[in-house]
Amino acid sequence: MEICAERVQRIIQAIILGFIFLLAGLHMLKAAFLLMLAMMIMLLIAGFTGFCPGLIILKKVFPPCKCEETKEK
């Protein structure tokens, strides 16, 4: 299994969701809500426009996944 930008992005999203659960469990509901709202907005922007700044940055550090390379060619 090779590490690629899209996989790293999904791992980071899972970590953020875990952090949101932690905040909610610690009764920091306002912070959890704001973080969840920000994540939802970013995912909607990426879904509708295809623009994802985090993925652009990750592709500078990690190679794109092979399935993404074949789609682009």
N, CA, C and O atoms as a GROMACS GRO file, in nm:
protein
  292
    1MET      N    1   0.084  -0.117   0.000
    1MET     CA    2   0.000   0.000   0.000
    1MET      C    3   0.088   0.124   0.000
    1MET      O    4   0.169   0.144   0.091
    2GLU      N    5   0.072   0.204  -0.102
    2GLU     CA    6   0.151   0.325  -0.108
    2GLU      C    7   0.072   0.442  -0.051
    2GLU      O    8  -0.050   0.449  -0.063
    3ILE      N    9   0.144   0.533   0.009
    3ILE     CA   10   0.081   0.653   0.063
    3ILE      C   11   0.070   0.754  -0.050
    3ILE      O   12   0.170   0.790  -0.112
    4CYS      N   13  -0.051   0.801  -0.074
    4CYS     CA   14  -0.071   0.902  -0.176
    4CYS      C   15  -0.156   1.015  -0.117
    4CYS      O   16  -0.211   1.003  -0.008
    5ALA      N   17  -0.165   1.124  -0.191
    5ALA     CA   18  -0.228   1.246  -0.140
    5ALA      C   19  -0.373   1.224  -0.099
    5ALA      O   20  -0.416   1.272   0.006
    6GLU      N   21  -0.449   1.152  -0.180
    6GLU     CA   22  -0.591   1.132  -0.149
    6GLU      C   23  -0.610   1.048  -0.023
    6GLU      O   24  -0.700   1.074   0.056
    7ARG      N   25  -0.525   0.948  -0.005
    7ARG     CA   26  -0.534   0.866   0.116
    7ARG      C   27  -0.497   0.946   0.240
    7ARG      O   28  -0.561   0.932   0.345
    8VAL      N   29  -0.394   1.029   0.229
    8VAL     CA   30  -0.353   1.112   0.342
    8VAL      C   31  -0.466   1.209   0.377
    8VAL      O   32  -0.492   1.235   0.494
    9GLN      N   33  -0.534   1.262   0.274
    9GLN     CA   34  -0.646   1.353   0.299
    9GLN      C   35  -0.757   1.282   0.377
    9GLN      O   36  -0.813   1.340   0.470
   10ARG      N   37  -0.788   1.159   0.340
   10ARG     CA   38  -0.893   1.085   0.411
   10ARG      C   39  -0.852   1.054   0.554
   10ARG      O   40  -0.935   1.057   0.645
   11ILE      N   41  -0.724   1.024   0.574
   11ILE     CA   42  -0.674   0.998   0.710
   11ILE      C   43  -0.687   1.124   0.795
   11ILE      O   44  -0.729   1.118   0.911
   12ILE      N   45  -0.652   1.239   0.738
   12ILE     CA   46  -0.662   1.365   0.810
   12ILE      C   47  -0.808   1.396   0.842
   12ILE      O   48  -0.839   1.444   0.951
   13GLN      N   49  -0.899   1.369   0.749
   13GLN     CA   50  -1.042   1.391   0.774
   13GLN      C   51  -1.091   1.302   0.888
   13GLN      O   52  -1.170   1.346   0.972
   14ALA      N   53  -1.045   1.178   0.892
   14ALA     CA   54  -1.084   1.088   1.001
   14ALA      C   55  -1.031   1.138   1.135
   14ALA      O   56  -1.101   1.128   1.236
   15ILE      N   57  -0.911   1.191   1.137
   15ILE     CA   58  -0.854   1.246   1.260
   15ILE      C   59  -0.934   1.368   1.306
   15ILE      O   60  -0.962   1.383   1.425
   16ILE      N   61  -0.972   1.454   1.211
   16ILE     CA   62  -1.051   1.572   1.246
   16ILE      C   63  -1.186   1.530   1.303
   16ILE      O   64  -1.232   1.587   1.402
   17LEU      N   65  -1.251   1.430   1.242
   17LEU     CA   66  -1.379   1.381   1.294
   17LEU      C   67  -1.362   1.323   1.434
   17LEU      O   68  -1.449   1.343   1.520
   18GLY      N   69  -1.254   1.252   1.458
   18GLY     CA   70  -1.227   1.201   1.593
   18GLY      C   71  -1.208   1.314   1.693
   18GLY      O   72  -1.253   1.305   1.807
   19PHE      N   73  -1.140   1.419   1.650
   19PHE     CA   74  -1.120   1.535   1.737
   19PHE      C   75  -1.254   1.602   1.768
   19PHE      O   76  -1.276   1.648   1.880
   20ILE      N   77  -1.344   1.607   1.669
   20ILE     CA   78  -1.477   1.663   1.691
   20ILE      C   79  -1.553   1.580   1.794
   20ILE      O   80  -1.618   1.635   1.883
   21PHE      N   81  -1.546   1.446   1.782
   21PHE     CA   82  -1.610   1.358   1.881
   21PHE      C   83  -1.552   1.383   2.020
   21PHE      O   84  -1.625   1.384   2.119
   22LEU      N   85  -1.420   1.402   2.028
   22LEU     CA   86  -1.356   1.429   2.157
   22LEU      C   87  -1.409   1.558   2.217
   22LEU      O   88  -1.442   1.564   2.336
   23LEU      N   89  -1.417   1.663   2.135
   23LEU     CA   90  -1.469   1.791   2.184
   23LEU      C   91  -1.613   1.777   2.232
   23LEU      O   92  -1.651   1.832   2.335
   24ALA      N   93  -1.694   1.703   2.156
   24ALA     CA   94  -1.834   1.682   2.196
   24ALA      C   95  -1.840   1.602   2.326
   24ALA      O   96  -1.924   1.631   2.412
   25GLY      N   97  -1.754   1.504   2.341
   25GLY     CA   98  -1.751   1.424   2.464
   25GLY      C   99  -1.707   1.504   2.585
   25GLY      O  100  -1.746   1.473   2.698
   26LEU      N  101  -1.625   1.606   2.562
   26LEU     CA  102  -1.580   1.692   2.671
   26LEU      C  103  -1.676   1.809   2.694
   26LEU      O  104  -1.645   1.902   2.768
   27HIS      N  105  -1.793   1.803   2.632
   27HIS     CA  106  -1.898   1.905   2.644
   27HIS      C  107  -1.853   2.041   2.594
   27HIS      O  108  -1.899   2.145   2.642
   28MET      N  109  -1.762   2.041   2.496
   28MET     CA  110  -1.723   2.165   2.428
   28MET      C  111  -1.802   2.170   2.297
   28MET      O  112  -1.745   2.166   2.188
   29LEU      N  113  -1.933   2.180   2.311
   29LEU     CA  114  -2.022   2.164   2.197
   29LEU      C  115  -2.009   2.278   2.095
   29LEU      O  116  -2.021   2.254   1.975
   30LYS      N  117  -1.984   2.399   2.141
   30LYS     CA  118  -1.970   2.511   2.047
   30LYS      C  119  -1.848   2.490   1.957
   30LYS      O  120  -1.856   2.511   1.836
   31ALA      N  121  -1.737   2.450   2.015
   31ALA     CA  122  -1.616   2.426   1.936
   31ALA      C  123  -1.637   2.309   1.841
   31ALA      O  124  -1.596   2.315   1.725
   32ALA      N  125  -1.700   2.202   1.889
   32ALA     CA  126  -1.727   2.086   1.804
   32ALA      C  127  -1.819   2.124   1.688
   32ALA      O  128  -1.797   2.082   1.575
   33PHE      N  129  -1.921   2.204   1.717
   33PHE     CA  130  -2.015   2.247   1.613
   33PHE      C  131  -1.944   2.332   1.508
   33PHE      O  132  -1.963   2.312   1.388
   34LEU      N  133  -1.862   2.427   1.553
   34LEU     CA  134  -1.793   2.515   1.458
   34LEU      C  135  -1.695   2.437   1.371
   34LEU      O  136  -1.685   2.463   1.251
   35LEU      N  137  -1.623   2.344   1.430
   35LEU     CA  138  -1.529   2.264   1.354
   35LEU      C  139  -1.602   2.175   1.254
   35LEU      O  140  -1.557   2.160   1.140
   36MET      N  141  -1.712   2.116   1.296
   36MET     CA  142  -1.791   2.034   1.205
   36MET      C  143  -1.850   2.117   1.092
   36MET      O  144  -1.850   2.074   0.977
   37LEU      N  145  -1.899   2.236   1.123
   37LEU     CA  146  -1.954   2.324   1.021
   37LEU      C  147  -1.846   2.363   0.919
   37LEU      O  148  -1.872   2.362   0.798
   38ALA      N  149  -1.727   2.395   0.966
   38ALA     CA  150  -1.617   2.431   0.875
   38ALA      C  151  -1.581   2.313   0.785
   38ALA      O  152  -1.556   2.331   0.666
   39MET      N  153  -1.578   2.194   0.842
   39MET     CA  154  -1.545   2.076   0.762
   39MET      C  155  -1.654   2.049   0.658
   39MET      O  156  -1.624   2.014   0.544
   40MET      N  157  -1.780   2.065   0.696
   40MET     CA  158  -1.890   2.044   0.603
   40MET      C  159  -1.885   2.144   0.488
   40MET      O  160  -1.907   2.108   0.373
   41ILE      N  161  -1.856   2.269   0.518
   41ILE     CA  162  -1.847   2.371   0.414
   41ILE      C  163  -1.734   2.339   0.316
   41ILE      O  164  -1.751   2.350   0.195
   42MET      N  165  -1.618   2.300   0.369
   42MET     CA  166  -1.505   2.266   0.283
   42MET      C  167  -1.537   2.145   0.195
   42MET      O  168  -1.502   2.143   0.078
   43LEU      N  169  -1.605   2.044   0.251
   43LEU     CA  170  -1.640   1.926   0.172
   43LEU      C  171  -1.743   1.959   0.065
   43LEU      O  172  -1.737   1.906  -0.046
   44LEU      N  173  -1.838   2.047   0.097
   44LEU     CA  174  -1.936   2.089  -0.004
   44LEU      C  175  -1.870   2.168  -0.116
   44LEU      O  176  -1.901   2.147  -0.233
   45ILE      N  177  -1.780   2.257  -0.082
   45ILE     CA  178  -1.707   2.334  -0.185
   45ILE      C  179  -1.628   2.239  -0.274
   45ILE      O  180  -1.631   2.251  -0.396
   46ALA      N  181  -1.559   2.143  -0.212
   46ALA     CA  182  -1.481   2.046  -0.290
   46ALA      C  183  -1.571   1.961  -0.377
   46ALA      O  184  -1.536   1.928  -0.491
   47GLY      N  185  -1.687   1.924  -0.326
   47GLY     CA  186  -1.780   1.841  -0.401
   47GLY      C  187  -1.842   1.911  -0.521
   47GLY      O  188  -1.854   1.854  -0.629
   48PHE      N  189  -1.881   2.035  -0.502
   48PHE     CA  190  -1.948   2.108  -0.609
   48PHE      C  191  -1.851   2.169  -0.712
   48PHE      O  192  -1.884   2.176  -0.830
   49THR      N  193  -1.734   2.212  -0.667
   49THR     CA  194  -1.642   2.281  -0.758
   49THR      C  195  -1.521   2.197  -0.797
   49THR      O  196  -1.458   2.224  -0.900
   50GLY      N  197  -1.488   2.096  -0.718
   50GLY     CA  198  -1.367   2.019  -0.745
   50GLY      C  199  -1.242   2.086  -0.691
   50GLY      O  200  -1.132   2.035  -0.708
   51PHE      N  201  -1.257   2.200  -0.626
   51PHE     CA  202  -1.144   2.275  -0.570
   51PHE      C  203  -1.125   2.236  -0.424
   51PHE      O  204  -1.215   2.256  -0.342
   52CYS      N  205  -1.009   2.182  -0.392
   52CYS     CA  206  -0.979   2.144  -0.255
   52CYS      C  207  -0.837   2.191  -0.221
   52CYS      O  208  -0.740   2.128  -0.262
   53PRO      N  209  -0.824   2.302  -0.147
   53PRO     CA  210  -0.691   2.355  -0.118
   53PRO      C  211  -0.603   2.257  -0.041
   53PRO      O  212  -0.482   2.250  -0.065
   54GLY      N  213  -0.662   2.180   0.050
   54GLY     CA  214  -0.583   2.083   0.126
   54GLY      C  215  -0.522   1.977   0.036
   54GLY      O  216  -0.406   1.938   0.056
   55LEU      N  217  -0.597   1.931  -0.062
   55LEU     CA  218  -0.547   1.830  -0.154
   55LEU      C  219  -0.439   1.886  -0.244
   55LEU      O  220  -0.344   1.816  -0.279
   56ILE      N  221  -0.451   2.011  -0.283
   56ILE     CA  222  -0.349   2.076  -0.365
   56ILE      C  223  -0.216   2.080  -0.288
   56ILE      O  224  -0.110   2.053  -0.345
   57ILE      N  225  -0.223   2.114  -0.160
   57ILE     CA  226  -0.103   2.119  -0.077
   57ILE      C  227  -0.046   1.978  -0.057
   57ILE      O  228   0.075   1.958  -0.066
   58LEU      N  229  -0.133   1.881  -0.031
   58LEU     CA  230  -0.086   1.744  -0.010
   58LEU      C  231  -0.022   1.686  -0.135
   58LEU      O  232   0.071   1.606  -0.124
   59LYS      N  233  -0.069   1.724  -0.253
   59LYS     CA  234  -0.011   1.673  -0.378
   59LYS      C  235   0.130   1.727  -0.401
   59LYS      O  236   0.204   1.671  -0.481
   60LYS      N  237   0.167   1.834  -0.332
   60LYS     CA  238   0.304   1.885  -0.342
   60LYS      C  239   0.399   1.801  -0.258
   60LYS      O  240   0.520   1.798  -0.283
   61VAL      N  241   0.344   1.733  -0.156
   61VAL     CA  242   0.426   1.652  -0.066
   61VAL      C  243   0.419   1.504  -0.103
   61VAL      O  244   0.521   1.435  -0.103
   62PHE      N  245   0.299   1.456  -0.136
   62PHE     CA  246   0.277   1.316  -0.168
   62PHE      C  247   0.235   1.302  -0.314
   62PHE      O  248   0.173   1.393  -0.369
   63PRO      N  249   0.267   1.190  -0.376
   63PRO     CA  250   0.221   1.171  -0.515
   63PRO      C  251   0.071   1.145  -0.518
   63PRO      O  252   0.015   1.095  -0.420
   64PRO      N  253   0.006   1.178  -0.630
   64PRO     CA  254  -0.137   1.145  -0.641
   64PRO      C  255  -0.156   0.994  -0.651
   64PRO      O  256  -0.064   0.922  -0.691
   65CYS      N  257  -0.274   0.946  -0.616
   65CYS     CA  258  -0.303   0.803  -0.626
   65CYS      C  259  -0.304   0.761  -0.772
   65CYS      O  260  -0.333   0.842  -0.860
   66LYS      N  261  -0.271   0.637  -0.797
   66LYS     CA  262  -0.264   0.588  -0.935
   66LYS      C  263  -0.399   0.594  -1.005
   66LYS      O  264  -0.405   0.619  -1.125
   67CYS      N  265  -0.508   0.571  -0.932
   67CYS     CA  266  -0.640   0.580  -0.994
   67CYS      C  267  -0.668   0.722  -1.041
   67CYS      O  268  -0.738   0.741  -1.140
   68GLU      N  269  -0.615   0.822  -0.970
   68GLU     CA  270  -0.633   0.962  -1.010
   68GLU      C  271  -0.547   0.993  -1.132
   68GLU      O  272  -0.588   1.073  -1.216
   69GLU      N  273  -0.428   0.933  -1.142
   69GLU     CA  274  -0.342   0.959  -1.257
   69GLU      C  275  -0.406   0.910  -1.386
   69GLU      O  276  -0.397   0.976  -1.489
   70THR      N  277  -0.472   0.794  -1.381
   70THR     CA  278  -0.532   0.740  -1.502
   70THR      C  279  -0.654   0.822  -1.543
   70THR      O  280  -0.682   0.833  -1.662
   71LYS      N  281  -0.727   0.881  -1.448
   71LYS     CA  282  -0.842   0.965  -1.482
   71LYS      C  283  -0.798   1.094  -1.550
   71LYS      O  284  -0.867   1.144  -1.638
   72GLU      N  285  -0.682   1.149  -1.508
   72GLU     CA  286  -0.636   1.276  -1.561
   72GLU      C  287  -0.580   1.261  -1.701
   72GLU      O  288  -0.581   1.358  -1.776
   73LYS      N  289  -0.531   1.142  -1.740
   73LYS     CA  290  -0.467   1.124  -1.870
   73LYS      C  291  -0.565   1.095  -1.979
   73LYS      O  292  -0.526   1.078  -2.094
   0.00000   0.00000   0.00000
